[in-house]
Amino acid sequence: MGHGFTFPILFGILVTRTREADRGSAMAVFTALFDLGIFVGGPMFGAVIGWAGFPAMFLCAGAAVVAGLASFAAWDRGR
């Protein structure tokens, strides 16, 4: 779901809301942060599995999604 659904939507929001002069930098930072999340998230969730099992990992992943959605909603409130 991440790359097939969420990534294009968020990328489209980024492109339409960024000034043309800053668009290339914004796209590069967004892509880098998305990749960094995958790079850090995999081992982090693997450690949670090793420490507390799969149910705890799914709980942590769900909490991360809810926290991301809440922060996006708070920052996007003025739009």
N, CA, C and O of each residue as an XYZ file, in Angstrom:
316
protein
N       0.822     -1.191      0.000
C       0.000      0.000      0.000
C       0.868      1.256      0.000
O       0.483      2.264     -0.594
N       2.025      1.218      0.651
C       2.822      2.421      0.799
C       3.233      3.046     -0.515
O       2.933      4.212     -0.773
N       3.913      2.286     -1.344
C       4.389      2.853     -2.614
C       3.287      2.897     -3.667
O       3.301      3.779     -4.526
N       2.360      1.993     -3.623
C       1.338      1.945     -4.653
C       0.190      2.916     -4.450
O      -0.471      3.295     -5.417
N      -0.062      3.324     -3.225
C      -1.227      4.157     -2.936
C      -0.848      5.453     -2.222
O      -1.162      6.544     -2.697
N      -0.185      5.330     -1.098
C       0.113      6.500     -0.274
C       1.187      7.379     -0.893
O       1.034      8.600     -0.921
N       2.251      6.801     -1.380
C       3.354      7.587     -1.936
C       2.900      8.513     -3.068
O       3.219      9.701     -3.024
N       2.171      8.028     -4.079
C       1.759      8.948     -5.153
C       0.831     10.066     -4.670
O       0.921     11.195     -5.153
N      -0.053      9.763     -3.727
C      -0.963     10.798     -3.220
C      -0.181     11.868     -2.476
O      -0.362     13.059     -2.730
N       0.683     11.456     -1.562
C       1.469     12.436     -0.809
C       2.428     13.199     -1.717
O       2.658     14.392     -1.518
N       2.979     12.522     -2.703
C       3.879     13.180     -3.642
C       3.123     14.227     -4.469
O       3.650     15.308     -4.732
N       1.904     13.911     -4.873
C       1.086     14.868     -5.597
C       0.743     16.084     -4.749
O       0.765     17.212     -5.240
N       0.429     15.860     -3.485
C       0.169     16.978     -2.571
C       1.414     17.843     -2.458
O       1.330     19.070     -2.493
N       2.551     17.212     -2.323
C       3.806     17.946     -2.212
C       4.058     18.813     -3.451
O       4.416     19.985     -3.328
N       3.876     18.248     -4.618
C       4.158     18.970     -5.861
C       3.211     20.158     -6.041
O       3.633     21.232     -6.469
N       1.934     19.963     -5.712
C       0.980     21.054     -5.919
C       1.112     22.162     -4.884
O       0.695     23.292     -5.141
N       1.680     21.866     -3.725
C       1.761     22.867     -2.664
C       3.133     23.514     -2.516
O       3.319     24.380     -1.662
N       4.076     23.108     -3.325
C       5.429     23.653     -3.239
C       5.628     24.690     -4.335
O       5.175     24.518     -5.466
N       6.314     25.767     -3.975
C       6.643     26.772     -4.993
C       7.506     26.139     -6.069
O       8.286     25.226     -5.798
N       7.362     26.625     -7.277
C       8.083     26.033     -8.407
C       9.594     26.071     -8.203
O      10.292     25.133     -8.588
N      10.107     27.145     -7.603
C      11.552     27.264     -7.392
C      12.076     26.240     -6.390
O      13.244     25.856     -6.455
N      11.228     25.794     -5.464
C      11.647     24.851     -4.424
C      11.202     23.417     -4.689
O      11.466     22.526     -3.882
N      10.543     23.193     -5.791
C       9.926     21.894     -6.043
C      10.939     20.754     -6.132
O      10.691     19.678     -5.588
N      12.054     20.958     -6.792
C      13.061     19.894     -6.922
C      13.636     19.492     -5.582
O      13.795     18.303     -5.304
N      13.948     20.459     -4.756
C      14.485     20.162     -3.421
C      13.450     19.447     -2.566
O      13.774     18.494     -1.857
N      12.206     19.908     -2.631
C      11.150     19.275     -1.835
C      10.940     17.823     -2.263
O      10.756     16.947     -1.418
N      10.967     17.568     -3.563
C      10.803     16.201     -4.054
C      11.957     15.308     -3.612
O      11.750     14.148     -3.255
N      13.175     15.850     -3.636
C      14.340     15.067     -3.213
C      14.279     14.738     -1.728
O      14.554     13.607     -1.329
N      13.921     15.719     -0.910
C      13.838     15.483      0.536
C      12.721     14.493      0.845
O      12.906     13.593      1.665
N      11.567     14.645      0.203
C      10.453     13.729      0.439
C      10.842     12.293      0.100
O      10.593     11.378      0.885
N      11.445     12.098     -1.053
C      11.852     10.754     -1.462
C      12.896     10.182     -0.509
O      12.844      9.002     -0.160
N      13.842     11.015     -0.091
C      14.878     10.554      0.833
C      14.273     10.171      2.183
O      14.655      9.155      2.763
N      13.344     10.966      2.684
C      12.722     10.648      3.974
C      11.868      9.393      3.881
O      11.825      8.606      4.827
N      11.189      9.194      2.761
C      10.400      7.977      2.574
C      11.322      6.759      2.588
O      11.018      5.756      3.233
N      12.437      6.844      1.882
C      13.399      5.741      1.863
C      14.043      5.540      3.233
O      14.279      4.405      3.645
N      14.328      6.625      3.933
C      14.896      6.512      5.281
C      13.926      5.795      6.217
O      14.343      4.989      7.048
N      12.636      6.088      6.083
C      11.641      5.399      6.903
C      11.638      3.898      6.656
O      11.499      3.114      7.594
N      11.789      3.497      5.407
C      11.852      2.068      5.083
C      13.142      1.457      5.633
O      13.130      0.347      6.165
N      14.245      2.180      5.502
C      15.555      1.703      5.956
C      15.591      1.536      7.478
O      16.169      0.572      7.979
N      14.986      2.454      8.202
C      14.999      2.403      9.673
C      13.861      1.531     10.199
O      14.031      0.802     11.177
N      12.700      1.611      9.544
C      11.526      0.904     10.041
C      11.655     -0.607     10.017
O      11.219     -1.273     10.956
N      12.241     -1.166      8.967
C      12.380     -2.622      8.869
C      13.147     -3.226     10.037
O      12.626     -4.111     10.716
N      14.374     -2.770     10.288
C      15.108     -3.315     11.437
C      14.447     -3.001     12.775
O      14.489     -3.818     13.696
N      13.833     -1.815     12.887
C      13.180     -1.459     14.144
C      11.999     -2.399     14.427
O      11.851     -2.899     15.542
N      11.165     -2.634     13.411
C      10.046     -3.550     13.610
C      10.528     -4.987     13.792
O       9.900     -5.764     14.511
N      11.630     -5.343     13.150
C      12.216     -6.660     13.390
C      12.678     -6.829     14.822
O      12.516     -7.902     15.404
N      13.253     -5.779     15.400
C      13.663     -5.832     16.804
C      12.456     -5.977     17.722
O      12.509     -6.699     18.718
N      11.371     -5.290     17.386
C      10.144     -5.422     18.198
C       9.615     -6.844     18.114
O       9.155     -7.390     19.116
N       9.671     -7.453     16.928
C       9.234     -8.850     16.786
C      10.085     -9.758     17.670
O       9.555    -10.618     18.373
N      11.406     -9.566     17.633
C      12.294    -10.387     18.445
C      12.081    -10.197     19.934
O      12.239    -11.136     20.715
N      11.724     -8.992     20.327
C      11.567     -8.681     21.748
C      10.187     -9.053     22.276
O      10.072     -9.603     23.372
N       9.108     -8.750     21.487
C       7.758     -8.918     22.024
C       6.817     -9.688     21.111
O       5.678     -9.952     21.498
N       7.251    -10.055     19.922
C       6.404    -10.843     19.037
C       5.647    -10.014     18.008
O       5.691     -8.784     18.004
N       4.952    -10.737     17.136
C       4.238    -10.106     16.034
C       3.086     -9.203     16.474
O       2.919     -8.128     15.899
N       2.287     -9.591     17.464
C       1.190     -8.691     17.855
C       1.688     -7.310     18.302
O       1.071     -6.295     17.981
N       2.790     -7.275     19.032
C       3.352     -5.991     19.471
C       3.864     -5.190     18.287
O       3.737     -3.966     18.263
N       4.440     -5.868     17.307
C       4.933     -5.173     16.127
C       3.786     -4.541     15.353
O       3.885     -3.395     14.915
N       2.691     -5.290     15.182
C       1.546     -4.734     14.471
C       0.922     -3.579     15.254
O       0.430     -2.622     14.657
N       0.938     -3.661     16.562
C       0.449     -2.563     17.389
C       1.328     -1.324     17.213
O       0.813     -0.213     17.084
N       2.634     -1.504     17.208
C       3.564     -0.384     16.994
C       3.402      0.202     15.595
O       3.415      1.423     15.434
N       3.250     -0.644     14.585
C       3.071     -0.150     13.221
C       1.766      0.629     13.103
O       1.732      1.678     12.460
N       0.706      0.137     13.706
C      -0.566      0.850     13.692
C      -0.471      2.182     14.415
O      -1.033      3.181     13.964
N       0.237      2.197     15.534
C       0.420      3.447     16.276
C       1.216      4.456     15.456
O       0.926      5.652     15.505
N       2.202      4.000     14.711
C       2.983      4.895     13.862
C       2.118      5.497     12.758
O       2.252      6.678     12.439
N       1.234      4.694     12.175
C       0.334      5.195     11.136
C      -0.627      6.226     11.713
O      -0.853      7.274     11.107
N      -1.192      5.936     12.877
C      -2.122      6.880     13.514
C      -1.405      8.178     13.876
O      -1.958      9.261     13.683
N      -0.179      8.082     14.399
C       0.590      9.286     14.732
C       0.908     10.105     13.484
O       0.830     11.333     13.514
N       1.265      9.441     12.397
C       1.528     10.150     11.143
C       0.283     10.823     10.601
O       0.346     11.960     10.132
N      -0.843     10.139     10.658
C      -2.100     10.720     10.184
C      -2.503     11.917     11.041
O      -2.957     12.933     10.516
N      -2.338     11.799     12.360
C      -2.685     12.902     13.258
C      -1.796     14.121     13.019
O      -2.280     15.253     13.026
N      -0.509     13.897     12.810
C       0.385     15.031     12.564
C       0.086     15.673     11.210
O       0.139     16.897     11.086
N      -0.227     14.867     10.197
C      -0.594     15.429      8.894
C      -1.883     16.248      9.007
O      -1.976     17.344      8.455
N      -2.865     15.717      9.719
C      -4.130     16.438      9.883
C      -3.926     17.755     10.635
O      -4.551     18.762     10.306
N      -3.058     17.746     11.637
C      -2.804     18.969     12.403
C      -2.089     20.017     11.545
O      -2.447     21.194     11.587
N      -1.091     19.607     10.774
C      -0.358     20.553      9.925
C      -1.175     21.008      8.732
O      -0.968     22.111      8.227
N      -2.090     20.185      8.277
C      -2.870     20.492      7.081
C      -4.194     21.194      7.408
O      -4.985     21.479      6.509
N      -4.427     21.464      8.667
C      -5.709     22.015      9.103
C      -6.036     23.337      8.409
O      -7.203     23.580      8.099
N      -5.072     24.178      8.161
C      -5.309     25.481      7.553
C      -5.611     25.441      6.062
O      -5.975     26.471      5.494
N      -5.477     24.320      5.424
C      -5.652     24.244      3.968
C      -7.083     23.957      3.648
O      -7.445     23.853      2.476
